[in-house]
Amino acid sequence: MGFNRNHNRVGLLACVAGILLFARFLFHEGALQWLFNAGKPLMVALIIIYLLQPIVNWLSQNLHLPRALAVLVSYCFLLAILAFVVGTLIPAIVTNVAEILPKDYTALLDHIAAMPWIRNVIHSGLPQKLAQNIPELLSRYVSPLMKYSTNLLGSVASFFEVLSFFFLSLFMAYYALKDSSGLGCSIAKFLYKTIPVRVADRLLNFLEIINEALRNFITGKCIACFILGMIAYISILLVNLIFRLEIPYPGLFSFLIGITNIIPYIGPLLGALPCLLLSLFEGVPETIAVLAIIIAGQQLDNFLIGPKILGDLSGVSPFWVLASVTCGGLLFGGVGMILAVPAAQVACTLITEYQRSREPNSEGFLGQIPPRFSHLRPKVSRHS
């Protein structure tokens, strides 16, 4: 018992020292931005874990696949979706651009050279004057060219940095998903070995509340995106039928509109751009119709589908879902809009937990151990 007490004290002192050092670090200029950039792979890995964990659990439990193989199969499923989108989108854009470009470039050049104003420019001696002034022009614009070249190299470097972050996130998510006990059990084992048991109970209960809120939010977003994609598909078919338009690729458009809506804030814009570009090749009426479908679908998702589904899953009423998203956006911008619904569910759960803790024979605020961690709790008295 004495060893356990000393062990708990050492763990508690280590946690306090870590918190103080972390707080001291945050007061340095640029520390929060550095911390956010350093945590990007971890955040992406957590999103991958939340999205793929149900698939991995189903494959390992129903098909009796090893966890490592189940993770690889789920990764292949994601890559197949990405390959489908890229393999359908890029050839469609290339085909439409090729149809616009002229087939006979020689005739096109002869036609341009025969234009009166082109002939006047050629006979005025302007091309010869430009050729004589090329060294002066190069010396004058070398600085802007170097600046643009530097920006281009920076963009290439940023692309490879994002790519490396993505692969790092995939590896982190792979090892977390491969662990049959789960990331939560690993955290529980660490907490029970480093801090007092009662403190670990409360911290695990709080983390479980956050985990449930994030899981409900991601599940609700996926359901809402599926419904939005189906609405877009049916709307495109109806518009083509009623108004006799020729909006192309209804399946691809609805898939892009739905899947990119998973990304909060900028996702709808990313899904709208290729849809509008492809529809523009068919004509302006088709482009206007696609834009109207996207805007109407976003309004439905923002004010009806999203609040209803997220409210049902999180236990928060649709009114408070809309209110939390509005307040989060006004106070913290795009990040606040993303985290508003999970934060509202955590707040409501904490209020309910506080009310329960005031009842007779209660274990105190956040004192109840999450059932999936009960077998990891050290065999000590709850009131010690």
C-alpha positions as CSV (number, residue, x, y, z in Angstrom):
1,M,0.0,0.0,0.0
2,G,2.9,2.4,0.9
3,F,4.5,1.7,-2.5
4,N,1.2,2.5,-4.3
5,R,0.8,5.7,-2.4
6,N,4.4,6.8,-3.2
7,H,3.8,5.7,-6.8
8,N,0.6,7.8,-7.0
9,R,2.3,10.8,-5.5
10,V,5.2,10.7,-8.0
11,G,2.7,10.4,-10.8
12,L,0.7,13.4,-9.5
13,L,3.8,15.5,-9.1
14,A,4.8,14.6,-12.7
15,C,1.4,15.6,-14.0
16,V,1.5,18.9,-12.1
17,A,5.0,19.7,-13.4
18,G,3.9,18.8,-16.9
19,I,0.9,21.1,-16.7
20,L,3.0,24.0,-15.4
21,L,5.6,23.6,-18.2
22,F,2.8,23.4,-20.8
23,A,1.2,26.6,-19.4
24,R,4.6,28.3,-19.4
25,F,5.1,27.2,-23.0
26,L,1.7,28.6,-24.1
27,F,2.7,32.2,-23.1
28,H,5.4,32.3,-25.8
29,E,4.6,34.1,-29.0
30,G,3.5,31.8,-31.7
31,A,3.3,28.8,-29.4
32,L,-0.3,28.0,-30.1
33,Q,0.2,28.1,-33.8
34,W,3.2,25.8,-33.5
35,L,1.3,23.5,-31.3
36,F,-1.6,23.4,-33.8
37,N,0.7,22.7,-36.7
38,A,2.5,19.9,-34.7
39,G,-0.8,18.4,-33.8
40,K,-2.2,18.2,-37.3
41,P,-1.2,14.6,-38.0
42,L,-2.7,13.5,-34.6
43,M,-6.0,15.3,-35.4
44,V,-6.2,13.7,-38.9
45,A,-5.3,10.3,-37.3
46,L,-8.1,10.7,-34.8
47,I,-10.6,11.5,-37.6
48,I,-9.5,8.4,-39.5
49,I,-9.8,6.3,-36.3
50,Y,-13.4,7.5,-35.7
51,L,-14.4,6.9,-39.3
52,L,-12.8,3.4,-39.7
53,Q,-13.2,1.9,-36.3
54,P,-16.8,0.7,-36.9
55,I,-15.7,-0.9,-40.2
56,V,-12.6,-2.5,-38.6
57,N,-14.7,-3.9,-35.6
58,W,-17.3,-5.3,-38.0
59,L,-14.7,-7.0,-40.2
60,S,-12.9,-8.5,-37.2
61,Q,-16.0,-9.6,-35.3
62,N,-18.3,-10.8,-38.1
63,L,-15.8,-12.0,-40.7
64,H,-13.2,-13.0,-38.1
65,L,-10.4,-11.2,-39.8
66,P,-7.2,-10.4,-37.9
67,R,-7.2,-6.8,-36.7
68,A,-4.2,-5.9,-38.9
69,L,-5.9,-7.3,-42.0
70,A,-9.2,-5.6,-41.1
71,V,-7.4,-2.3,-41.0
72,L,-5.7,-2.9,-44.3
73,V,-9.1,-3.8,-45.9
74,S,-10.7,-0.6,-44.6
75,Y,-7.8,1.4,-46.0
76,C,-8.3,-0.3,-49.4
77,F,-11.9,0.7,-49.2
78,L,-11.0,4.3,-48.7
79,L,-8.5,4.2,-51.5
80,A,-11.1,2.6,-53.8
81,I,-13.4,5.5,-53.1
82,L,-10.6,8.0,-53.8
83,A,-9.7,6.2,-57.0
84,F,-13.3,6.2,-58.2
85,V,-13.6,10.0,-57.7
86,V,-10.3,10.8,-59.3
87,G,-10.7,8.2,-62.1
88,T,-14.2,9.6,-63.0
89,L,-13.6,13.3,-62.4
90,I,-10.3,13.9,-64.3
91,P,-11.2,12.0,-67.5
92,A,-14.6,13.9,-67.6
93,I,-12.8,17.3,-67.4
94,V,-10.2,16.3,-70.0
95,T,-12.9,15.1,-72.4
96,N,-15.0,18.2,-72.1
97,V,-11.9,20.5,-72.5
98,A,-10.8,18.5,-75.6
99,E,-14.3,19.0,-77.1
100,I,-13.9,22.7,-76.8
101,L,-10.4,23.0,-78.2
102,P,-10.1,23.2,-82.0
103,K,-9.0,20.1,-83.9
104,D,-7.0,21.9,-86.7
105,Y,-4.4,24.1,-85.1
106,T,-2.9,25.1,-88.4
107,A,-6.1,26.6,-89.7
108,L,-6.6,28.4,-86.4
109,L,-3.2,30.0,-86.6
110,D,-3.8,31.1,-90.2
111,H,-7.1,32.5,-89.2
112,I,-5.5,34.5,-86.4
113,A,-2.7,35.8,-88.7
114,A,-5.3,37.0,-91.2
115,M,-7.0,39.2,-88.7
116,P,-6.6,42.9,-89.7
117,W,-5.4,44.1,-86.3
118,I,-2.9,41.3,-86.0
119,R,-1.4,42.2,-89.5
120,N,-1.3,45.9,-88.4
121,V,0.7,44.9,-85.3
122,I,3.1,42.8,-87.3
123,H,3.7,45.6,-89.9
124,S,4.1,48.3,-87.3
125,G,7.5,46.9,-86.2
126,L,6.3,46.3,-82.6
127,P,7.6,42.7,-82.5
128,Q,11.1,43.9,-83.6
129,K,11.1,46.6,-80.9
130,L,10.0,44.1,-78.3
131,A,12.9,41.8,-79.4
132,Q,15.4,44.6,-79.0
133,N,14.1,45.5,-75.5
134,I,14.1,41.9,-74.1
135,P,17.2,42.4,-72.0
136,E,15.8,45.5,-70.4
137,L,12.4,43.8,-69.8
138,L,14.1,40.8,-68.2
139,S,16.2,43.0,-65.9
140,R,13.0,45.0,-64.9
141,Y,10.9,42.0,-64.2
142,V,13.5,39.6,-62.8
143,S,12.6,40.4,-59.3
144,P,8.8,39.7,-59.7
145,L,9.8,36.5,-61.6
146,M,12.0,35.4,-58.7
147,K,9.3,36.2,-56.2
148,Y,6.7,34.1,-58.2
149,S,9.3,31.3,-58.5
150,T,9.8,31.3,-54.7
151,N,6.1,31.2,-54.1
152,L,5.8,28.3,-56.6
153,L,8.5,26.4,-54.8
154,G,6.9,27.1,-51.5
155,S,3.6,25.8,-52.8
156,V,5.3,22.6,-54.0
157,A,7.0,22.2,-50.6
158,S,3.7,22.8,-48.8
159,F,2.1,20.1,-51.0
160,F,4.7,17.5,-50.0
161,E,4.4,18.6,-46.4
162,V,0.7,17.9,-46.4
163,L,1.3,14.6,-48.2
164,S,3.9,13.6,-45.5
165,F,1.4,14.6,-42.7
166,F,-1.3,12.5,-44.3
167,F,0.9,9.4,-44.6
168,L,2.1,9.9,-41.0
169,S,-1.6,10.1,-39.9
170,L,-2.3,6.9,-41.8
171,F,0.5,5.1,-39.9
172,M,-0.6,6.5,-36.5
173,A,-4.2,5.4,-37.2
174,Y,-3.1,2.0,-38.4
175,Y,-1.3,1.2,-35.1
176,A,-4.2,2.5,-33.0
177,L,-6.8,0.6,-35.0
178,K,-4.7,-2.6,-34.9
179,D,-4.6,-2.6,-31.2
180,S,-7.5,-4.9,-30.2
181,S,-7.8,-3.3,-26.7
182,G,-8.3,0.1,-28.3
183,L,-6.7,3.5,-27.7
184,G,-9.0,4.2,-24.8
185,C,-7.8,1.2,-22.8
186,S,-4.2,2.2,-23.4
187,I,-5.0,5.7,-22.0
188,A,-6.8,4.1,-19.0
189,K,-3.8,1.8,-18.2
190,F,-1.5,4.8,-18.3
191,L,-3.7,7.0,-16.1
192,Y,-4.2,4.3,-13.5
193,K,-0.5,3.8,-13.2
194,T,0.4,7.5,-12.9
195,I,-2.3,9.3,-10.9
196,P,-4.6,8.5,-8.0
197,V,-7.4,6.1,-8.8
198,R,-10.2,8.4,-7.9
199,V,-8.7,11.2,-10.1
200,A,-8.2,8.7,-12.9
201,D,-11.9,7.6,-12.6
202,R,-13.1,11.2,-13.0
203,L,-10.7,11.9,-15.9
204,L,-11.7,8.8,-17.7
205,N,-15.3,9.6,-17.3
206,F,-14.8,13.1,-18.7
207,L,-12.8,11.7,-21.6
208,E,-15.5,9.1,-22.3
209,I,-18.1,12.0,-22.5
210,I,-15.9,13.8,-25.0
211,N,-15.4,10.5,-27.0
212,E,-19.1,9.9,-27.1
213,A,-19.8,13.5,-28.3
214,L,-17.2,13.2,-31.1
215,R,-18.5,9.8,-32.2
216,N,-22.1,11.0,-32.3
217,F,-21.0,14.1,-34.2
218,I,-19.1,12.2,-36.9
219,T,-21.8,9.6,-37.2
220,G,-24.4,12.3,-37.6
221,K,-22.4,14.1,-40.2
222,C,-22.0,10.9,-42.2
223,I,-25.7,10.2,-42.1
224,A,-26.5,13.8,-43.1
225,C,-24.0,13.7,-45.9
226,F,-25.6,10.5,-47.3
227,I,-29.0,12.1,-47.2
228,L,-27.7,15.3,-48.8
229,G,-26.1,13.2,-51.6
230,M,-29.4,11.4,-52.3
231,I,-31.3,14.6,-52.4
232,A,-28.8,16.1,-54.9
233,Y,-29.1,13.0,-57.1
234,I,-32.9,13.0,-57.1
235,S,-32.9,16.8,-57.7
236,I,-30.6,16.5,-60.7
237,L,-32.7,13.8,-62.3
238,L,-35.9,15.8,-61.7
239,V,-34.5,19.0,-63.1
240,N,-33.2,17.2,-66.3
241,L,-36.7,15.6,-66.7
242,I,-38.8,18.6,-66.0
243,F,-36.8,21.4,-67.6
244,R,-35.2,19.3,-70.3
245,L,-31.7,20.2,-69.3
246,E,-28.6,18.0,-69.8
247,I,-26.8,18.1,-66.4
248,P,-24.1,15.5,-66.8
249,Y,-22.9,12.9,-64.3
250,P,-25.7,13.0,-61.7
251,G,-24.1,10.1,-59.8
252,L,-20.7,11.8,-59.6
253,F,-22.2,15.2,-58.7
254,S,-24.3,13.8,-55.9
255,F,-21.3,11.8,-54.6
256,L,-19.1,14.9,-54.6
257,I,-21.7,17.1,-52.9
258,G,-22.3,14.5,-50.2
259,I,-18.8,13.3,-49.5
260,T,-17.2,16.8,-49.3
261,N,-19.9,17.9,-46.9
262,I,-18.2,15.8,-44.3
263,I,-15.5,18.5,-44.2
264,P,-17.1,21.4,-42.2
265,Y,-16.9,25.0,-43.4
266,I,-15.0,24.6,-46.7
267,G,-16.2,21.1,-47.8
268,P,-19.3,22.4,-49.7
269,L,-17.1,24.8,-51.7
270,L,-14.7,22.0,-52.6
271,G,-17.6,19.8,-53.8
272,A,-19.3,22.6,-55.7
273,L,-16.3,23.7,-57.8
274,P,-15.8,20.5,-60.0
275,C,-19.6,20.2,-60.3
276,L,-20.0,23.7,-61.6
277,L,-16.9,23.4,-63.9
278,L,-18.3,20.2,-65.6
279,S,-21.8,21.6,-65.9
280,L,-20.4,24.7,-67.5
281,F,-19.3,22.7,-70.5
282,E,-22.9,21.7,-71.1
283,G,-24.2,25.3,-70.9
284,V,-25.1,28.2,-68.6
285,P,-28.6,26.9,-67.7
286,E,-27.2,23.6,-66.5
287,T,-24.6,25.5,-64.4
288,I,-27.3,27.7,-62.8
289,A,-29.4,24.7,-62.1
290,V,-26.5,22.9,-60.4
291,L,-25.7,26.0,-58.4
292,A,-29.3,26.3,-57.3
293,I,-29.4,22.6,-56.3
294,I,-26.2,22.9,-54.2
295,I,-27.4,26.1,-52.5
296,A,-30.8,24.6,-51.7
297,G,-29.2,21.4,-50.4
298,Q,-26.9,23.4,-48.2
299,Q,-29.8,25.3,-46.7
300,L,-31.6,22.1,-46.0
301,D,-28.6,20.5,-44.4
302,N,-27.7,23.6,-42.3
303,F,-31.2,24.3,-41.0
304,L,-33.2,21.0,-41.1
305,I,-31.3,17.8,-41.8
306,G,-28.1,18.5,-39.8
307,P,-29.7,19.9,-36.6
308,K,-32.4,17.1,-36.6
309,I,-29.9,14.2,-37.0
310,L,-27.2,15.7,-34.8
311,G,-29.8,16.6,-32.2
312,D,-31.2,13.1,-32.1
313,L,-27.8,11.4,-31.7
314,S,-26.4,13.9,-29.2
315,G,-29.5,14.4,-27.1
316,V,-29.4,18.1,-27.8
317,S,-32.5,19.8,-29.2
318,P,-32.2,21.1,-32.8
319,F,-32.7,24.7,-31.4
320,W,-29.5,24.3,-29.2
321,V,-27.6,22.7,-32.1
322,L,-28.3,25.8,-34.3
323,A,-27.6,28.2,-31.4
324,S,-24.3,26.5,-30.5
325,V,-23.1,26.5,-34.2
326,T,-24.1,30.2,-34.5
327,C,-22.3,31.2,-31.2
328,G,-19.3,29.0,-32.0
329,G,-18.9,30.7,-35.4
330,L,-19.3,34.2,-34.1
331,L,-16.8,33.6,-31.2
332,F,-14.2,31.3,-32.8
333,G,-14.8,31.3,-36.5
334,G,-14.7,28.1,-38.6
335,V,-13.1,26.0,-35.8
336,G,-15.9,27.1,-33.4
337,M,-18.5,26.0,-35.9
338,I,-16.9,22.6,-36.2
339,L,-16.6,22.0,-32.5
340,A,-19.9,23.6,-31.4
341,V,-22.1,20.6,-31.5
342,P,-19.7,18.2,-29.6
343,A,-19.1,21.0,-27.1
344,A,-22.8,21.5,-26.6
345,Q,-23.3,17.7,-26.0
346,V,-20.4,17.7,-23.5
347,A,-21.9,20.7,-21.6
348,C,-25.3,19.1,-21.4
349,T,-23.8,15.8,-20.2
350,L,-21.8,17.5,-17.6
351,I,-24.9,19.4,-16.3
352,T,-26.8,16.1,-16.1
353,E,-23.8,14.4,-14.4
354,Y,-23.7,17.3,-11.8
355,Q,-27.4,16.9,-11.1
356,R,-27.0,13.2,-10.7
357,S,-24.0,13.7,-8.3
358,R,-26.3,15.5,-5.8
359,E,-28.6,12.6,-5.4
360,P,-28.2,10.3,-2.3
361,N,-25.7,7.4,-2.5
362,S,-24.1,9.1,-5.6
363,E,-20.4,8.4,-6.3
364,G,-19.8,12.1,-6.8
365,F,-19.3,14.3,-9.8
366,L,-17.8,12.2,-12.7
367,G,-17.2,9.4,-10.1
368,Q,-18.8,6.6,-12.1
369,I,-16.3,4.5,-14.0
370,P,-17.0,3.9,-17.7
371,P,-18.0,0.2,-18.0
372,R,-15.4,-0.6,-20.6
373,F,-12.6,0.5,-18.2
374,S,-13.9,-1.3,-15.1
375,H,-11.7,-4.3,-15.6
376,L,-8.6,-2.1,-15.7
377,R,-9.2,-0.4,-12.4
378,P,-6.9,-1.3,-9.6
379,K,-8.5,-3.4,-6.8
380,V,-8.7,-0.6,-4.2
381,S,-11.6,0.8,-2.2
382,R,-13.7,3.4,-4.0
383,H,-13.6,5.7,-0.9
384,S,-9.9,5.5,-0.4
